[in-house]
Amino acid sequence: MTSLIPRDNFFQDLFDFRRDFDQIFNRFLSWPSAQEETTMTTAGFSPAIESFIDKDGKKFHCQVMLPGVDPKNVNLQVQANTLTISGERSATRETKEADYLRREITYGSFQRSILLPEGVDTDKLNAEYRNGILEITAPIAAAALPRKVEIKALPGPAARHATA
């Protein structure tokens, strides 16, 4: 029986399909064009935050990663038990006409809000900026710290029947 599709065209079609698929895949994974890049960089950024309670020092700690941000452009606000950190990271130089090879740094305004744990003394919040990291600390009331509860062992039903 003879083939309905000539063999040469069949393989050529497979190679064309593979080439087209590779182009689509590469376009999907490729770095954005200059136009797309502008919208990415003007969208702003969200700084990373790490917070914890130091039980031994009885303090709340919060670190905010703000590399390239002038501390004068950062605002801290406390309302009830919510700490809001806002500010702006602006470009250090004007390079509108530059042909970027790679552009991954985002600029713009940011705002992050975190819920403070119960017992944090918001009147004694302290903020220090060093090497691109904003460190926020505040004392926490001892009553608000987790405490270990002792479990008392009572005789079980088997123990009561054995003594009877």
Secondary structure, DSSP 8 states (H G I E B T S, - for coil): ---SS-HHHHHHHHHHHHHHHHHHHHHHHS---HHHHHHHHHT-----EEEEEETTTTEEEEEEE-TT--GGGEEEEEETTEEEEEEEE--SS--TT---S------EEEEEEEE--TTB-GGG-EEEEETTEEEEEEEB-GGGS-----------HHHHHHH-
